[in-house]
Amino acid sequence: MVKKHKTVKVGDRIELVYTTDELTKLKPGDKGNVTKIDGDLGDRLIWVVWDNGEKLALLEEIDRFKIVKEK
């Protein structure tokens, strides 16, 4: 089950479920660490440093992820 994005915080470890970004090499199941959160609830960018070295922000209302380890 995918946790609500409102619970994610800097330092959490997440796993990608889905992204609309067609230019990324990320795929479902890839993991990374949340480094920054920009914006207001419901319209936030969740900035992540992914294990493959990519730095890609997820759009809270569009992209999907699950928290695998909370800080």
MOPAC internal coordinates of N, CA, C and O (Angstrom, degrees):
PM7 1SCF
backbone

  N    0.0000 0     0.00 0     0.00 0    0    0    0
  C    1.4548 1     0.00 0     0.00 0    1    0    0
  C    1.5309 1   109.74 1     0.00 0    2    1    0
  O    1.2310 1   120.24 1   -43.01 1    3    2    1
  N    1.2944 1   117.15 1   136.99 1    3    2    1
  C    1.4615 1   122.67 1  -179.94 1    5    3    2
  C    1.5203 1   109.18 1   -84.70 1    6    5    3
  O    1.2310 1   120.82 1   -54.19 1    7    6    5
  N    1.3295 1   116.04 1   125.81 1    7    6    5
  C    1.4619 1   119.66 1   179.48 1    9    7    6
  C    1.5208 1   110.29 1   -73.71 1   10    9    7
  O    1.2310 1   120.75 1   -25.43 1   11   10    9
  N    1.3093 1   116.17 1   154.57 1   11   10    9
  C    1.4635 1   121.56 1   176.15 1   13   11   10
  C    1.5215 1   108.98 1   -62.56 1   14   13   11
  O    1.2310 1   120.46 1   -40.57 1   15   14   13
  N    1.3211 1   116.73 1   139.43 1   15   14   13
  C    1.4614 1   121.46 1  -178.63 1   17   15   14
  C    1.5217 1   112.65 1   -64.65 1   18   17   15
  O    1.2310 1   119.70 1   155.06 1   19   18   17
  N    1.3167 1   118.17 1   -24.94 1   19   18   17
  C    1.4622 1   120.91 1  -177.26 1   21   19   18
  C    1.5240 1   111.99 1   -61.96 1   22   21   19
  O    1.2310 1   120.32 1   160.39 1   23   22   21
  N    1.3325 1   116.99 1   -19.61 1   23   22   21
  C    1.4493 1   119.91 1  -178.28 1   25   23   22
  C    1.5340 1   112.72 1   -88.54 1   26   25   23
  O    1.2310 1   120.00 1   167.91 1   27   26   25
  N    1.3274 1   117.60 1   -12.09 1   27   26   25
  C    1.4601 1   119.70 1  -177.39 1   29   27   26
  C    1.5272 1   109.55 1   -71.60 1   30   29   27
  O    1.2310 1   121.33 1   -35.79 1   31   30   29
  N    1.3413 1   115.06 1   144.21 1   31   30   29
  C    1.4584 1   119.75 1   179.46 1   33   31   30
  C    1.5264 1   109.61 1  -143.43 1   34   33   31
  O    1.2310 1   121.00 1   -16.53 1   35   34   33
  N    1.3088 1   115.69 1   163.47 1   35   34   33
  C    1.4590 1   121.23 1   178.23 1   37   35   34
  C    1.5289 1   108.56 1   -57.08 1   38   37   35
  O    1.2310 1   121.14 1   -46.07 1   39   38   37
  N    1.3263 1   115.42 1   133.93 1   39   38   37
  C    1.4555 1   121.50 1  -179.59 1   41   39   38
  C    1.5196 1   113.38 1   100.35 1   42   41   39
  O    1.2310 1   120.31 1   162.41 1   43   42   41
  N    1.3434 1   117.01 1   -17.59 1   43   42   41
  C    1.4682 1   119.94 1   178.01 1   45   43   42
  C    1.5211 1   110.01 1   -68.04 1   46   45   43
  O    1.2310 1   121.29 1   -30.16 1   47   46   45
  N    1.3136 1   115.13 1   149.84 1   47   46   45
  C    1.4660 1   122.20 1   173.35 1   49   47   46
  C    1.5277 1   106.35 1  -100.91 1   50   49   47
  O    1.2310 1   120.91 1   -49.19 1   51   50   49
  N    1.3357 1   115.87 1   130.81 1   51   50   49
  C    1.4597 1   119.55 1  -177.10 1   53   51   50
  C    1.5224 1   111.11 1  -126.10 1   54   53   51
  O    1.2310 1   121.52 1   -17.20 1   55   54   53
  N    1.3223 1   114.69 1   162.80 1   55   54   53
  C    1.4560 1   122.34 1   175.76 1   57   55   54
  C    1.5273 1   108.22 1  -123.10 1   58   57   55
  O    1.2310 1   120.69 1   -48.44 1   59   58   57
  N    1.3062 1   116.29 1   131.56 1   59   58   57
  C    1.4579 1   121.34 1  -179.85 1   61   59   58
  C    1.5215 1   110.72 1   -71.25 1   62   61   59
  O    1.2310 1   121.19 1   -48.09 1   63   62   61
  N    1.3206 1   115.33 1   131.91 1   63   62   61
  C    1.4615 1   121.68 1   174.14 1   65   63   62
  C    1.5300 1   109.23 1  -104.42 1   66   65   63
  O    1.2310 1   120.55 1   136.76 1   67   66   65
  N    1.3560 1   116.55 1   -43.24 1   67   66   65
  C    1.4657 1   121.25 1  -176.62 1   69   67   66
  C    1.5245 1   109.95 1  -161.21 1   70   69   67
  O    1.2310 1   120.64 1   -40.55 1   71   70   69
  N    1.3309 1   116.39 1   139.45 1   71   70   69
  C    1.4586 1   121.29 1   171.37 1   73   71   70
  C    1.5251 1   109.82 1  -138.87 1   74   73   71
  O    1.2310 1   120.77 1   -31.65 1   75   74   73
  N    1.3199 1   116.14 1   148.35 1   75   74   73
  C    1.4579 1   121.52 1   178.08 1   77   75   74
  C    1.5280 1   111.82 1   -88.10 1   78   77   75
  O    1.2310 1   120.01 1   171.86 1   79   78   77
  N    1.3230 1   117.59 1    -8.14 1   79   78   77
  C    1.4657 1   121.98 1  -177.51 1   81   79   78
  C    1.5310 1   109.21 1   -68.46 1   82   81   79
  O    1.2310 1   120.87 1   -65.78 1   83   82   81
  N    1.3292 1   115.94 1   114.22 1   83   82   81
  C    1.4628 1   121.11 1  -177.56 1   85   83   82
  C    1.5292 1   113.05 1   -84.30 1   86   85   83
  O    1.2310 1   119.85 1   169.05 1   87   86   85
  N    1.3328 1   117.90 1   -10.95 1   87   86   85
  C    1.4601 1   121.19 1  -177.17 1   89   87   86
  C    1.5257 1   113.69 1   -95.77 1   90   89   87
  O    1.2310 1   120.15 1   168.06 1   91   90   89
  N    1.3192 1   117.31 1   -11.94 1   91   90   89
  C    1.4581 1   120.60 1  -178.67 1   93   91   90
  C    1.5254 1   111.47 1   -78.65 1   94   93   91
  O    1.2310 1   121.25 1   -25.80 1   95   94   93
  N    1.3156 1   115.22 1   154.20 1   95   94   93
  C    1.4636 1   120.82 1   173.91 1   97   95   94
  C    1.5275 1   110.54 1   -92.65 1   98   97   95
  O    1.2310 1   120.50 1   178.91 1   99   98   97
  N    1.3305 1   116.65 1    -1.09 1   99   98   97
  C    1.4551 1   120.37 1   179.35 1  101   99   98
  C    1.5183 1   110.53 1   -65.49 1  102  101   99
  O    1.2310 1   121.46 1   -31.21 1  103  102  101
  N    1.3369 1   114.81 1   148.79 1  103  102  101
  C    1.4548 1   120.52 1   177.06 1  105  103  102
  C    1.5269 1   108.81 1  -137.95 1  106  105  103
  O    1.2310 1   120.25 1   -19.70 1  107  106  105
  N    1.3165 1   117.12 1   160.30 1  107  106  105
  C    1.4715 1   119.24 1   178.60 1  109  107  106
  C    1.5300 1   110.81 1   -51.56 1  110  109  107
  O    1.2310 1   121.54 1   -43.99 1  111  110  109
  N    1.3284 1   114.66 1   136.01 1  111  110  109
  C    1.4640 1   120.69 1  -178.81 1  113  111  110
  C    1.5104 1   113.71 1   101.07 1  114  113  111
  O    1.2310 1   119.96 1   161.23 1  115  114  113
  N    1.3534 1   117.69 1   -18.77 1  115  114  113
  C    1.4642 1   120.36 1   177.64 1  117  115  114
  C    1.5285 1   109.36 1   -66.31 1  118  117  115
  O    1.2310 1   121.34 1   -32.97 1  119  118  117
  N    1.3412 1   115.05 1   147.03 1  119  118  117
  C    1.4624 1   120.68 1  -176.48 1  121  119  118
  C    1.5254 1   111.25 1  -120.15 1  122  121  119
  O    1.2310 1   121.99 1   -23.66 1  123  122  121
  N    1.3497 1   113.79 1   156.34 1  123  122  121
  C    1.4553 1   120.07 1   177.70 1  125  123  122
  C    1.5110 1   111.12 1  -164.56 1  126  125  123
  O    1.2310 1   121.24 1    -2.12 1  127  126  125
  N    1.3303 1   115.23 1   177.88 1  127  126  125
  C    1.4519 1   122.03 1  -177.95 1  129  127  126
  C    1.5283 1   110.67 1  -113.67 1  130  129  127
  O    1.2310 1   120.66 1   -46.49 1  131  130  129
  N    1.3235 1   116.35 1   133.51 1  131  130  129
  C    1.4651 1   122.04 1   178.56 1  133  131  130
  C    1.5267 1   108.44 1   -73.46 1  134  133  131
  O    1.2310 1   121.14 1   -54.09 1  135  134  133
  N    1.3502 1   115.43 1   125.91 1  135  134  133
  C    1.4614 1   120.15 1  -177.62 1  137  135  134
  C    1.5217 1   113.13 1  -111.04 1  138  137  135
  O    1.2310 1   120.31 1   158.98 1  139  138  137
  N    1.3413 1   117.02 1   -21.02 1  139  138  137
  C    1.4569 1   120.16 1  -176.52 1  141  139  138
  C    1.5228 1   108.96 1  -162.63 1  142  141  139
  O    1.2310 1   120.69 1   -29.46 1  143  142  141
  N    1.3258 1   116.29 1   150.54 1  143  142  141
  C    1.4627 1   121.71 1   175.35 1  145  143  142
  C    1.5210 1   107.30 1  -131.73 1  146  145  143
  O    1.2310 1   121.00 1   -58.86 1  147  146  145
  N    1.3422 1   115.70 1   121.14 1  147  146  145
  C    1.4671 1   122.01 1  -179.82 1  149  147  146
  C    1.5198 1   109.92 1  -111.13 1  150  149  147
  O    1.2310 1   120.65 1   -34.76 1  151  150  149
  N    1.3223 1   116.36 1   145.24 1  151  150  149
  C    1.4560 1   121.32 1   172.54 1  153  151  150
  C    1.5073 1   113.46 1    98.35 1  154  153  151
  O    1.2310 1   121.91 1     1.32 1  155  154  153
  N    1.3320 1   113.95 1  -178.68 1  155  154  153
  C    1.4602 1   121.82 1   179.92 1  157  155  154
  C    1.5202 1   110.24 1   -94.47 1  158  157  155
  O    1.2310 1   120.72 1   -16.93 1  159  158  157
  N    1.3352 1   116.24 1   163.07 1  159  158  157
  C    1.4555 1   120.32 1   177.11 1  161  159  158
  C    1.5216 1   109.75 1   -53.92 1  162  161  159
  O    1.2310 1   120.68 1   -44.33 1  163  162  161
  N    1.3100 1   116.30 1   135.67 1  163  162  161
  C    1.4477 1   121.15 1   178.96 1  165  163  162
  C    1.5148 1   113.64 1    89.88 1  166  165  163
  O    1.2310 1   120.31 1   165.35 1  167  166  165
  N    1.3159 1   117.01 1   -14.65 1  167  166  165
  C    1.4645 1   120.98 1  -179.88 1  169  167  166
  C    1.5251 1   108.50 1  -144.29 1  170  169  167
  O    1.2310 1   121.07 1  -126.64 1  171  170  169
  N    1.3203 1   115.56 1    53.36 1  171  170  169
  C    1.4588 1   119.72 1  -173.38 1  173  171  170
  C    1.5274 1   112.15 1  -109.00 1  174  173  171
  O    1.2310 1   121.71 1   -27.07 1  175  174  173
  N    1.3289 1   114.34 1   152.93 1  175  174  173
  C    1.4529 1   122.03 1   169.22 1  177  175  174
  C    1.5183 1   107.04 1  -104.32 1  178  177  175
  O    1.2310 1   120.58 1   -53.70 1  179  178  177
  N    1.3011 1   116.49 1   126.30 1  179  178  177
  C    1.4589 1   122.62 1   178.93 1  181  179  178
  C    1.5333 1   106.43 1  -102.91 1  182  181  179
  O    1.2310 1   120.65 1   -76.30 1  183  182  181
  N    1.3285 1   116.36 1   103.70 1  183  182  181
  C    1.4646 1   121.49 1  -177.73 1  185  183  182
  C    1.5200 1   110.12 1   -81.65 1  186  185  183
  O    1.2310 1   120.98 1   -48.59 1  187  186  185
  N    1.3302 1   115.73 1   131.41 1  187  186  185
  C    1.4641 1   121.74 1  -174.05 1  189  187  186
  C    1.5197 1   110.28 1  -133.96 1  190  189  187
  O    1.2310 1   120.76 1   -41.47 1  191  190  189
  N    1.3284 1   116.14 1   138.53 1  191  190  189
  C    1.4598 1   121.86 1   166.47 1  193  191  190
  C    1.5227 1   104.86 1   -99.87 1  194  193  191
  O    1.2310 1   121.10 1   -66.07 1  195  194  193
  N    1.3221 1   115.51 1   113.93 1  195  194  193
  C    1.4548 1   122.03 1  -175.35 1  197  195  194
  C    1.5236 1   110.61 1   -86.48 1  198  197  195
  O    1.2310 1   120.49 1   -25.47 1  199  198  197
  N    1.3142 1   116.66 1   154.53 1  199  198  197
  C    1.4631 1   121.62 1  -178.02 1  201  199  198
  C    1.5287 1   112.79 1   -60.22 1  202  201  199
  O    1.2310 1   119.78 1   155.18 1  203  202  201
  N    1.3320 1   118.02 1   -24.82 1  203  202  201
  C    1.4680 1   120.69 1   179.19 1  205  203  202
  C    1.5334 1   111.84 1   -82.42 1  206  205  203
  O    1.2310 1   120.01 1  -177.35 1  207  206  205
  N    1.3349 1   117.58 1     2.65 1  207  206  205
  C    1.4631 1   122.01 1   177.80 1  209  207  206
  C    1.5223 1   114.31 1    97.91 1  210  209  207
  O    1.2310 1   120.12 1   166.51 1  211  210  209
  N    1.3325 1   117.38 1   -13.49 1  211  210  209
  C    1.4625 1   120.32 1   178.51 1  213  211  210
  C    1.5213 1   110.97 1   -68.10 1  214  213  211
  O    1.2310 1   121.50 1   -30.89 1  215  214  213
  N    1.3176 1   114.73 1   149.11 1  215  214  213
  C    1.4607 1   121.86 1   172.40 1  217  215  214
  C    1.5154 1   105.42 1  -120.21 1  218  217  215
  O    1.2310 1   120.51 1   -76.45 1  219  218  217
  N    1.3185 1   116.63 1   103.55 1  219  218  217
  C    1.4533 1   121.54 1  -175.14 1  221  219  218
  C    1.5153 1   109.50 1  -135.89 1  222  221  219
  O    1.2310 1   121.15 1   -47.78 1  223  222  221
  N    1.3236 1   115.41 1   132.22 1  223  222  221
  C    1.4642 1   120.92 1   176.73 1  225  223  222
  C    1.5180 1   109.41 1   -87.93 1  226  225  223
  O    1.2310 1   121.08 1   -37.68 1  227  226  225
  N    1.3203 1   115.54 1   142.32 1  227  226  225
  C    1.4564 1   121.75 1   174.59 1  229  227  226
  C    1.5175 1   109.08 1   -98.94 1  230  229  227
  O    1.2310 1   120.31 1   -37.88 1  231  230  229
  N    1.3022 1   117.01 1   142.12 1  231  230  229
  C    1.4578 1   122.73 1   175.98 1  233  231  230
  C    1.5192 1   107.62 1   -87.45 1  234  233  231
  O    1.2310 1   120.60 1   -62.49 1  235  234  233
  N    1.3129 1   116.45 1   117.51 1  235  234  233
  C    1.4621 1   121.51 1  -171.22 1  237  235  234
  C    1.5261 1   113.97 1   -52.78 1  238  237  235
  O    1.2310 1   119.71 1   136.61 1  239  238  237
  N    1.3080 1   118.16 1   -43.39 1  239  238  237
  C    1.4639 1   120.96 1  -174.63 1  241  239  238
  C    1.5212 1   113.69 1   -86.47 1  242  241  239
  O    1.2310 1   119.93 1   174.50 1  243  242  241
  N    1.3268 1   117.74 1    -5.50 1  243  242  241
  C    1.4684 1   120.38 1  -176.60 1  245  243  242
  C    1.5174 1   111.98 1  -117.29 1  246  245  243
  O    1.2310 1   120.36 1   127.65 1  247  246  245
  N    1.3198 1   116.92 1   -52.35 1  247  246  245
  C    1.4552 1   121.66 1  -178.35 1  249  247  246
  C    1.5275 1   110.12 1   -80.02 1  250  249  247
  O    1.2310 1   120.59 1   -23.56 1  251  250  249
  N    1.3190 1   116.47 1   156.44 1  251  250  249
  C    1.4637 1   120.89 1  -178.83 1  253  251  250
  C    1.5275 1   110.20 1  -125.92 1  254  253  251
  O    1.2310 1   121.39 1   -38.09 1  255  254  253
  N    1.3130 1   114.94 1   141.91 1  255  254  253
  C    1.4528 1   121.87 1   177.39 1  257  255  254
  C    1.5135 1   108.27 1  -152.50 1  258  257  255
  O    1.2310 1   120.88 1   -12.82 1  259  258  257
  N    1.3271 1   115.93 1   167.18 1  259  258  257
  C    1.4601 1   120.01 1   173.14 1  261  259  258
  C    1.5135 1   108.51 1  -128.93 1  262  261  259
  O    1.2310 1   121.46 1   -32.52 1  263  262  261
  N    1.3042 1   114.81 1   147.48 1  263  262  261
  C    1.4610 1   121.19 1   178.58 1  265  263  262
  C    1.5168 1   107.25 1   -82.09 1  266  265  263
  O    1.2310 1   120.96 1   -54.75 1  267  266  265
  N    1.3439 1   115.77 1   125.25 1  267  266  265
  C    1.4525 1   119.42 1   179.45 1  269  267  266
  C    1.5308 1   112.11 1  -104.20 1  270  269  267
  O    1.2310 1   120.50 1   159.75 1  271  270  269
  N    1.3463 1   116.65 1   -20.25 1  271  270  269
  C    1.4606 1   120.53 1   175.55 1  273  271  270
  C    1.5129 1   108.36 1  -155.25 1  274  273  271
  O    1.2310 1   120.91 1   -58.93 1  275  274  273
  N    1.3257 1   115.86 1   121.07 1  275  274  273
  C    1.4586 1   120.16 1   178.39 1  277  275  274
  C    1.5188 1   109.83 1   -86.20 1  278  277  275
  O    1.2310 1   121.33 1   -31.30 1  279  278  277
  N    1.3295 1   115.07 1   148.70 1  279  278  277
  C    1.4577 1   120.59 1   177.95 1  281  279  278
  C    1.5032 1   109.51 1   -73.23 1  282  281  279
  O    1.2310 1   120.10 1   180.00 1  283  282  281

